[in-house]
Amino acid sequence: MSRPILATDLDRTLLPNGHWPADPQAIELFNELTRAHELLVVYVTGRNLALTEQAIEYYGVRHPDVLCGDV
């Protein structure tokens, strides 16, 4: 059975960056909904692997199923 895919950028889309304020519940809700609906999560980001892993740890966003990084 196939899974629905959600592909998203990180900075200023899912994660705060610069002067853009974070929604305090957004990441928790993103994690909850993507797991509950068994979405295949893809991050498409200009960050390299090390910077992406740092952001995941810092912000508490779930690990992706697929990472397209350093783009």
GIMO-V417045 format. One record per pair of residues at least 12 apart in sequence whose C-alpha atoms are under 7 Angstrom apart, sorted by the first residue. I is the first residue (numbers start at 1). J is the second residue. If there is no record, write none. Layout:
[[I J] [I J]]
//
This chain:
[[3 38] [3 39] [3 40] [4 39] [4 40] [5 39] [5 40] [5 41] [6 39] [6 40] [6 41] [6 42] [7 41] [7 42] [7 43] [7 44] [8 42] [8 43] [8 44] [9 43] [9 44] [9 45] [10 43] [10 45] [27 61] [31 61] [31 62] [40 65] [41 64] [41 65] [41 66] [42 64] [42 65] [42 66] [42 67] [43 64] [43 66] [43 67] [43 68] [44 67] [44 68] [44 69] [45 68] [45 69] [45 70] [45 71] [46 69] [46 70] [46 71] [47 69] [47 70] [48 69] [48 70] [49 69]]
//
